[in-house]
Amino acid sequence: MLSSSPIALSFEFFPPKNDEGRKALLAAAHELAVLDPAFVTVTFGAGGSTKSGTFEAAKLLQQDCGLNVGAHLSYFGTPKAELFAYADQLWDAGIRHLVALRGDIPQGQSPANFKEPDYFEYTSEFVEALLKRHPFDISVGAYPEKHPDAPSLDADLIALEKKCSAGAARAITQFFFDPAIYQNFVSQARNKGILTPITPGLLPIRDFNKICGFAEKCQAHIPQEFKEIFTNSSDPVATGIDLLSRQILALKEMGVSHFHFYTLNHSDMVIGACRQARIRL
């Protein structure tokens, strides 16, 4: 079924590590701003390792590009008091959107070492506490192929329902490459009574081998067809744009009206795919 809703786009960026990266981020953001995104987000390092970088990048995108910016905020390993202080800092800077996540568990650490009352143990409790602190617009994560740490997809859906019931405005999925996986996941979520919007997260494939590494870590399936296409491709970027545009069109036919792109601080492939799919351009 074709969606009659206006198409919304959003983009994820990561904090730059140096001045060259800062220039690249700004260039990509300005180029993507032409697509009139509903919002953009900035990632957050494990254990709060890039907290200051996230804040500075969020302010930069907000002030220099005039974008509606959301900051990722991961709670694992960070005391509640520190998280609240950072949330206050974001609010005071005019940032009203948070992407609330558990975050990766660093090697050698265990959730058993970070318990209540000083630490959050569940994302649903984190969302609830953030909303009591300030009326943020909160996004949470969703995992169409199951979070690697979840015992089952059903357990993952139960966790998603709790995050949504706690007040999340939307869930943004981990990247996937087969639209049918997303469709099946949304169907199961709706059967669980989850009515919160579930926005597909799409990852452009620029370097196929690198993306294979990402996918293995996240347990995301890459269709065999993709492997064959890239093996025979003389222009991997053009191939990636074509595959991304196909994903967009297939999801649009399923009724999807909001697409979130993991840009990796590049603009060309997202712009190319949107142009090919006749979205905005």
C-alpha positions as CSV (number, residue, x, y, z in Angstrom):
1,M,0.0,0.0,0.0
2,L,1.4,3.4,-1.0
3,S,1.6,5.9,1.8
4,S,-0.4,9.1,1.4
5,S,1.6,10.9,4.1
6,P,4.3,13.4,3.3
7,I,7.8,11.8,3.4
8,A,9.9,12.7,6.4
9,L,13.7,12.2,6.4
10,S,16.2,12.3,9.2
11,F,20.0,11.8,9.4
12,E,22.5,10.4,11.9
13,F,26.0,11.9,12.2
14,F,28.9,11.1,14.5
15,P,31.1,13.7,16.4
16,P,34.2,14.7,14.4
17,K,37.6,13.9,16.0
18,N,39.6,16.8,14.4
19,D,39.3,20.0,12.4
20,E,39.2,18.1,9.1
21,G,36.4,15.9,10.4
22,R,34.5,19.0,11.6
23,K,34.7,20.5,8.1
24,A,33.5,17.2,6.6
25,L,30.6,17.1,9.0
26,L,29.5,20.6,8.3
27,A,29.8,20.1,4.5
28,A,27.7,16.9,4.7
29,A,25.1,18.6,7.0
30,H,24.7,21.6,4.8
31,E,24.3,19.4,1.7
32,L,21.7,17.2,3.4
33,A,19.9,20.2,4.8
34,V,18.6,20.7,1.2
35,L,16.4,17.6,1.9
36,D,14.6,19.5,4.7
37,P,15.1,16.8,7.4
38,A,12.6,16.5,10.3
39,F,15.7,16.2,12.6
40,V,19.3,15.0,12.7
41,T,21.0,13.1,15.5
42,V,24.5,12.9,16.8
43,T,25.9,9.7,18.3
44,F,27.3,9.1,21.8
45,G,30.4,7.0,22.7
46,A,30.3,4.0,25.0
47,G,30.6,4.8,28.6
48,G,30.2,8.5,27.8
49,S,33.5,8.6,26.1
50,T,32.4,11.2,23.5
51,K,29.9,13.2,25.7
52,S,31.6,16.5,25.1
53,G,32.1,15.7,21.4
54,T,28.4,14.9,21.1
55,F,27.4,18.2,22.8
56,E,29.8,20.3,20.6
57,A,28.7,18.6,17.4
58,A,25.0,19.0,18.3
59,K,25.5,22.7,19.0
60,L,27.4,23.1,15.8
61,L,24.7,21.5,13.6
62,Q,22.0,23.5,15.5
63,Q,23.7,26.9,15.2
64,D,25.7,26.6,11.9
65,C,23.2,24.6,9.9
66,G,19.9,25.6,11.6
67,L,18.9,21.9,12.0
68,N,16.6,20.4,14.6
69,V,19.2,18.3,16.4
70,G,18.8,15.3,18.6
71,A,21.6,14.0,20.9
72,H,22.2,10.4,21.6
73,L,22.5,9.6,25.3
74,S,23.6,6.2,26.5
75,Y,23.3,5.3,30.1
76,F,25.4,2.2,30.6
77,G,28.3,2.7,33.0
78,T,27.4,6.4,33.7
79,P,26.0,7.4,37.1
80,K,22.5,8.8,37.1
81,A,23.6,12.1,38.5
82,E,26.1,12.6,35.6
83,L,23.4,11.7,33.1
84,F,20.9,14.1,34.5
85,A,23.5,16.9,34.6
86,Y,24.3,16.3,30.9
87,A,20.6,16.1,30.1
88,D,20.2,19.5,31.8
89,Q,23.1,20.9,29.8
90,L,21.5,19.7,26.5
91,W,18.1,21.2,27.5
92,D,19.7,24.5,28.5
93,A,21.4,24.6,25.0
94,G,18.0,24.3,23.4
95,I,18.3,20.6,22.4
96,R,14.9,19.1,22.9
97,H,15.4,15.7,21.2
98,L,17.2,12.8,22.8
99,V,17.9,9.3,21.4
100,A,17.9,7.2,24.7
101,L,19.9,4.0,24.5
102,R,21.6,1.6,26.8
103,G,24.8,1.8,24.8
104,D,27.4,-0.9,24.2
105,I,28.9,-2.8,27.1
106,P,32.7,-2.3,27.0
107,Q,34.8,-5.5,26.9
108,G,35.5,-6.7,30.4
109,Q,32.6,-4.9,32.0
110,S,29.3,-6.4,33.2
111,P,25.9,-5.0,34.0
112,A,26.2,-6.6,37.4
113,N,28.7,-3.9,38.3
114,F,26.3,-1.0,37.5
115,K,23.1,-1.5,39.5
116,E,20.4,0.6,41.0
117,P,20.2,3.0,42.8
118,D,23.2,4.8,41.2
119,Y,22.8,3.5,37.7
120,F,20.0,2.8,35.3
121,E,19.4,-0.9,34.4
122,Y,16.7,-0.6,31.8
123,T,16.1,1.8,28.9
124,S,12.4,2.1,29.8
125,E,13.4,3.5,33.3
126,F,15.9,5.8,31.7
127,V,13.2,7.2,29.3
128,E,10.8,7.7,32.1
129,A,13.3,9.5,34.3
130,L,14.4,11.8,31.4
131,L,10.8,12.8,30.8
132,K,10.3,13.6,34.4
133,R,13.4,15.8,34.2
134,H,12.4,17.7,31.0
135,P,9.7,17.2,28.4
136,F,12.1,15.9,25.8
137,D,11.1,14.4,22.5
138,I,12.6,10.9,22.9
139,S,13.5,8.3,20.3
140,V,14.6,4.8,21.3
141,G,16.2,1.9,19.4
142,A,14.5,-1.1,17.8
143,Y,16.1,-4.2,16.4
144,P,14.3,-6.0,13.5
145,E,16.7,-8.9,13.7
146,K,17.0,-8.9,17.5
147,H,19.6,-7.0,19.6
148,P,22.7,-9.2,19.8
149,D,22.4,-9.3,23.6
150,A,18.6,-10.2,23.7
151,P,17.7,-13.8,24.3
152,S,15.0,-13.8,21.6
153,L,13.1,-11.4,19.3
154,D,10.1,-11.8,21.5
155,A,12.1,-10.6,24.5
156,D,13.3,-7.7,22.4
157,L,9.7,-6.8,21.5
158,I,8.7,-6.8,25.2
159,A,11.6,-4.4,25.9
160,L,10.5,-2.2,23.1
161,E,6.9,-2.1,24.4
162,K,8.2,-1.0,27.8
163,K,10.3,1.8,26.2
164,C,7.4,3.0,24.2
165,S,5.0,2.8,27.2
166,A,7.5,4.9,29.1
167,G,7.0,7.7,26.7
168,A,9.2,7.3,23.7
169,A,7.8,9.3,20.7
170,R,9.3,6.9,18.1
171,A,11.6,3.9,17.7
172,I,14.4,4.0,15.1
173,T,15.6,0.7,13.9
174,Q,19.0,-0.8,13.6
175,F,20.0,-0.9,9.9
176,F,18.8,-3.8,7.8
177,F,19.0,-4.6,4.1
178,D,15.9,-6.7,3.4
179,P,12.7,-4.6,3.6
180,A,10.7,-7.8,4.3
181,I,12.6,-8.1,7.7
182,Y,11.4,-4.6,8.6
183,Q,7.8,-5.4,7.5
184,N,7.7,-8.6,9.6
185,F,9.2,-6.8,12.6
186,V,6.6,-4.0,12.5
187,S,3.8,-6.6,12.1
188,Q,5.0,-8.4,15.2
189,A,5.3,-5.2,17.1
190,R,1.8,-4.2,16.2
191,N,0.5,-7.6,17.3
192,K,2.2,-6.9,20.7
193,G,0.1,-3.7,20.9
194,I,3.0,-1.4,20.1
195,L,1.5,1.6,18.3
196,T,4.5,3.9,18.5
197,P,5.9,4.8,15.0
198,I,8.8,2.6,14.0
199,T,11.2,4.4,11.7
200,P,13.4,2.3,9.5
201,G,17.2,3.0,9.8
202,L,19.0,2.7,6.5
203,L,22.8,2.4,6.0
204,P,24.3,3.3,2.6
205,I,26.8,0.7,1.5
206,R,30.0,2.6,0.4
207,D,32.6,0.0,1.3
208,F,31.0,-3.5,1.1
209,N,33.6,-5.3,3.2
210,K,33.4,-2.6,6.0
211,I,29.6,-2.9,6.0
212,C,29.9,-6.7,6.3
213,G,31.9,-6.1,9.5
214,F,29.3,-3.8,10.9
215,A,26.5,-6.2,10.0
216,E,28.3,-9.2,11.6
217,K,28.7,-7.2,14.8
218,C,25.0,-6.2,14.8
219,Q,23.8,-9.6,13.5
220,A,22.2,-7.9,10.5
221,H,21.6,-10.1,7.5
222,I,23.1,-9.1,4.2
223,P,21.3,-10.7,1.2
224,Q,23.4,-13.0,-1.0
225,E,22.3,-10.9,-3.9
226,F,24.2,-7.9,-2.5
227,K,27.4,-9.9,-2.3
228,E,27.1,-10.9,-5.9
229,I,26.2,-7.4,-7.1
230,F,29.2,-5.8,-5.3
231,T,31.6,-8.5,-6.4
232,N,30.7,-7.7,-10.0
233,S,30.5,-3.9,-9.6
234,S,32.9,-1.5,-11.2
235,D,31.4,1.5,-9.3
236,P,30.6,0.5,-5.7
237,V,29.2,3.9,-4.8
238,A,26.8,3.9,-7.7
239,T,25.8,0.4,-6.8
240,G,25.2,1.4,-3.2
241,I,23.1,4.3,-4.3
242,D,21.0,2.0,-6.5
243,L,20.5,-0.5,-3.7
244,L,19.6,2.2,-1.2
245,S,17.0,3.7,-3.5
246,R,15.5,0.3,-4.0
247,Q,15.2,-0.1,-0.3
248,I,13.5,3.3,0.0
249,L,11.0,2.5,-2.8
250,A,10.1,-0.9,-1.4
251,L,9.6,0.5,2.1
252,K,7.5,3.4,0.7
253,E,5.2,0.8,-1.0
254,M,4.8,-0.8,2.4
255,G,3.5,2.5,3.7
256,V,6.6,3.9,5.3
257,S,6.7,7.7,5.4
258,H,9.8,8.4,7.5
259,F,13.3,7.3,6.6
260,H,16.3,7.6,8.9
261,F,19.7,7.4,7.3
262,Y,23.0,6.4,9.0
263,T,25.1,8.9,7.0
264,L,28.6,8.1,8.4
265,N,29.1,11.9,7.8
266,H,28.7,11.6,4.1
267,S,26.0,13.2,2.0
268,D,26.4,11.9,-1.6
269,M,24.9,8.5,-1.3
270,V,21.8,9.6,0.6
271,I,21.2,12.5,-1.9
272,G,21.8,10.2,-4.8
273,A,19.3,7.6,-3.5
274,C,16.7,10.1,-2.7
275,R,17.0,11.6,-6.1
276,Q,16.7,8.2,-7.7
277,A,13.7,7.4,-5.6
278,R,12.2,10.8,-6.4
279,I,12.1,12.0,-2.8
280,R,12.6,15.8,-2.4
281,L,14.9,16.1,-5.5
